């Protein structure tokens, strides 16, 4: 590990020199690429230097004790330094192992979220709206931007389905473990008998794909326009602004009608199509990986029941890591960090086992 860290530090020094070179700065694309690499390895180098500093302190204190002839108070101070340095070295070593894990290339990407009501009819659609609000509030707490791309509303304030984009640094790294089936147990507002119903909603988290990530042949697309339906006044009845894109090779169909502009709807539909195709490619690659190399925390299985929200008991349980929190109100208001941090820690722990 330390041989690798030494190499990373040398690379860091080289990059520091190059990004300050006027000739490199003049080539914006190259300079930007080098700055990105420099930024990515900075946390590793800073932690490695912290490790070396503690190692030097430990060696110096140990050597001074070995020489002897010291007053009692000074010996006690050196003992404290040795103990503290050993604890720091152990902690930093574990942190370095995590920093050196292969990074998910999608972690820095924006995300496209699809939420679909499952079993439970109107109640599932209402919970889909609750989850949309939860993720929107979480995004707001991170100062990320949320933009609805497509939605299919019910008459009582729910969503049969809704697709939206979250734009912000590290959005995918924080939200990628949210894919799967979310189950809710509560008494519906429309239920007079007070019985607890169980409904399900499916969440899919996809990294936003750039044009360079997925090549789409225009000849593979069938693009249809039609009049928007639903609320919106006379405008939606007169203008064929809604877009339906069919990707012929895969059979994927994307519809978008939320915007009044046909151009905007087409742009949103293409964004969703690229991300779905990119996710399909990622899933194919993941399926080729040996089972013992996979993380216990899934990131893409839409059929996996991952979490239960039990309103009568005020609890939220993530079934993948056995975490139960009795703070459902805070979680539904976007306080997701405790769950997300636990999922990331579990994923890192599993990857460390595989690296061993």
Protein Blocks (a to p, Z undefined) as FASTA:
>chain_A
ZZmmmmmmmmmmmmmmmmmpmklmmmmmlmmmmmmmmmmmmmmmmmmmmmmmmmmmmmmm
mmmmmngoiafklmmmmmmmmmmmmmmmmmmmmmmmmmmpccdfklmpccdddddddehi
jmmmmmmmmmmmmmmmmmmmnopacddfbdcddfeopafbdcdddddehklmmmmmmgcc
dddddddfklmnopacdddddddddddddfklpccdfklpccdddddedeeijmlmmpcf
bccdddfknopacddfkbmblklmmmmmmmmmmmmmmmmmmmmmmmmpcfklpcfbdckb
mkbcfbdcdfknopacdfklopacddfkmmmnopamlmmmmmmmmmmmmmmmmmZZ
